[in-house]
Amino acid sequence: KPRISARIEYHGLHVASIDREAYEAIADQPLFDDHPHPPGTTTRTFRSFIEPRGALSRSPRRVMFAAGLVDRLTAKLLAHGYEVLGGDQNRDFSAGNELNPEVAERFRRADLGPRSLIRIPSLAKRIRFIAELSKSGRAAHTLVIARNNREAAAAGRQLKVAAGREVTWGFMQRRTCPWLHVKSLQALSGDSAAQWDRINFLDAELALTATAIQFLASGHHSSRIAFLKRPAEQLHEEDRAGLEALFGPIEGTREEWCLEQVHVAWLRPPIFHSPGMAGEIERLRKGIWGNQARNRLIARAARAFSEEDTTGLDELGLRKAAKQLADNSTGRATVTILAANREHSDHLSELLPEWRTEASGYEPLPFQKFTDDRLIMTLARASETVVATTVVFYAAAGRDWWINEVQFGFACGSDATLIVDVDDCFDAQAGAEANARAAQYRQLRYSQTGRSDS
């Protein structure tokens, strides 16, 4: 039987308190029992996370803390024999009847709960989640926070199609009530969260910035939803604690909630031999960046998709992949090529002079017509913007974890995406890297064609 009762009280939606005696019983216990700790690091405890934030000075009898930690604190108290009272917290309204019945429970939790932290790696799925949630019967002013203005505009366009209603972004005037608006992180500075019923972060880690924290402080009655693209074990423990304090415990990816199909087609480049390469840079320059036969193959395949050249796709062994994409998409294919760096993108640009090249820090010229198609983009640029095309050529080679660095926002209305990778095998390292990427695609449950082990 429980030895003693501990009572949790809520002070608004996002602040709670617990009896000091109960808190002291578990204050020095680990905040996370499942988080890996590199050698030499200190395990984060409830005390080391809560007390430096000044929460203990409010009351001599109760300890104030971020309500997102209620579940973890409750579980720890129960393990120590306490009976916890008042730990449940729900919004005082009902979910609508228009939610997708196949995923209604997950939407209902997000709609009814004051906080949600959901791991959805794909940006397209996050946007579709927000769109579906916006169809609920409850009228709510909804704000979506993106990394920058470019991502806000791209997300706004996709959200407009997915939600089937007016969506504004940036400085566009909000007319239709309730509002559904997308703005950049920088635009939060000096703004107030008080006017928003629901606040969504496209990337949860943006909420850890000083700008976002100051913004959220004014939204005492706004519900919060954030989407995490990385597994919890890849976060720094302090960052994980900060996110859970703001949004509650992390929900894992629900594979049954897959809105788009991702397919990977492999290209086999011409045989390449270059003996006597002095070092890694020379190896990459000769084998990848400046390998003209390889670059010509990529350019030819990219042009075949863009121009709907069925003969060219047949000759390259990509006709089946193109048909699968067309059967599950709307409109013609749009294409981006991801290059390793500026040197690599320059070589590809020479072969595709009519395509736009974007490197890190790219800004369109004033009055330039902007389209998300026929792009050559460095990996550094892809990590700071949105890759919003139905076909993505991964020409950079190397890292198996590249897909975790890129913000994907696949084309509006599309339920399928095609990644075209290059099956390099000019040396043992290139073959091992291609195998590692193939293994990651399998782990993500992407179907693959064009390799013997696919």
C-alpha positions, 0 to 999 in steps of 0.5 A, a space after each residue: 500500500 502507498 506510504 503517503 499521498 503526493 498531490 500535483 496541482 496545475 497553475 495554468 496549462 504549463 506549470 504544475 507544483 508538487 508537495 516539497 516532501 514528495 519532491 525531495 524523496 525523488 529529487 536526486 533520481 535520474 530524470 531519464 532511465 533510458 538515456 545513453 550517457 557518454 563517458 565522463 558526463 553527469 546524469 541529469 536528475 530532477 533536482 539538477 534540472 528543476 532547481 537551477 531554473 528558480 522554481 523552488 523559490 515560489 513556495 516553502 511547501 510546494 515545488 513548481 516545475 514545468 508541467 511537461 515533466 508531470 508524467 516522469 515525476 509521477 512515474 518516479 513517485 509511484 516507483 517509490 511507493 507514493 500515491 499521486 493525486 491530481 496528475 491527469 490534465 485534459 483540456 475542457 472541450 471535445 474533439 470534433 467528428 471529422 478526424 481521419 478514423 484510421 488515426 483518430 486516437 493520435 489526433 484526439 490526444 493532440 487535440 485534447 491534450 495541452 502538450 504533445 511531442 511527437 517523433 515524425 521524421 518526415 516534414 511532409 507527414 508533419 504538415 499532413 498531421 497539422 492539416 488533419 488536426 485543423 479539420 477538427 470541429 474545434 475552432 482554434 487559431 493555429 500558429 505553425 513555426 518554421 526555421 526560416 522564411 523560405 521554409 515558412 512559405 513552402 510549408 504554408 503552400 503545402 499546408 494550404 493544399 493538405 488542409 483545403 482552407 486558407 493558410 497565410 505565412 510571413 506578413 500575409 494578412 490573416 482574413 479567414 477565422 480561425 487563423 492558420 498561419 506559418 511564420 519563421 522563428 525570427 518573426 517570433 521576436 517581440 511577438 506574443 503567443 497569447 493570441 494563439 490557441 494552438 502552437 506547432 513547431 515543425 522542428 521541436 528543437 527550435 523551441 529550445 532557442 531563447 526567442 522561442 522560450 520567451 515567446 511561449 512564456 506569454 502563451 499560458 493558455 495555448 496548447 503546444 505541439 512539436 515534431 521531433 525528427 531525431 530519436 530521443 537517444 540522439 539528443 543531448 540529455 539537457 535538450 531532451 529534458 528541455 523539450 519534455 518540460 515544454 511538450 511532455 514525453 516523446 511519442 515514438 514514430 507510429 509506422 502505421 501512420 505513413 502518409 507518403 510512400 518513399 521509394 529508392 532507385 539505384 543508379 549504377 555508374 560507369 566503371 571508374 579506376 584511378 590509381 595512385 590517389 594521394 588522399 581523401 580529398 583527391 579520392 572524392 574529387 576524382 571519384 565523386 565531385 569531378 567524375 565526369 562520367 558519373 556526373 553526366 549519368 546523374 544529369 541525364 537521369 535528372 533531365 529524363 525525369 524532368 522532361 518526362 523522357 520515357 525512352 531515356 528512363 527506359 535506357 537508365 532502368 528507371 522507367 518502373 520507378 517513374 511509373 510508380 511515382 506517377 501512379 501515386 502523385 499529381 502532376 509531373 515530376 519535380 527534381 532536385 539534385 543534392 551535391 556534396 559541395 560547391 565544387 561538385 554543384 559547379 560540375 553538375 551545373 555545367 551539364 545542366 546550365 538551365 537549372 538553378 544552383 543553390 549553395 549555403 546562404 542562397 537568397 533569390 534576387 528581388 522579383 525573381 520567379 521562384 520555383 521548387 524544381 530543376 534545382 542543384 543544391 549543396 548539402 549545406 544548403 539542403 540542411 538550412 531550407 526545404 527540399 520540396 520536390 517529388 524526385 531527389 537525386 542524392 549525388 553527394 555519396 558518403 554518409 548513410 545519415 544524410 537523410 536525417 540532415 535534410 528537411 524534406 517537404 515533398 511536393 504539394 498533394 503528392 503521396 509518393 517520393 522517389 530518391 535516386 541514389 548512386 551505387 558507387 563501387 569504385 573502391 571498397 570505401 565507396 561500396 561500404 558507404 553505398 551499403 550503409 545508405 541502403 541499410 538505412 533505407 531498409 530501416 526506414 522501410 523505403 522500398 528499393 530497386 536497382 541493387 542485387 540486395 534490394 
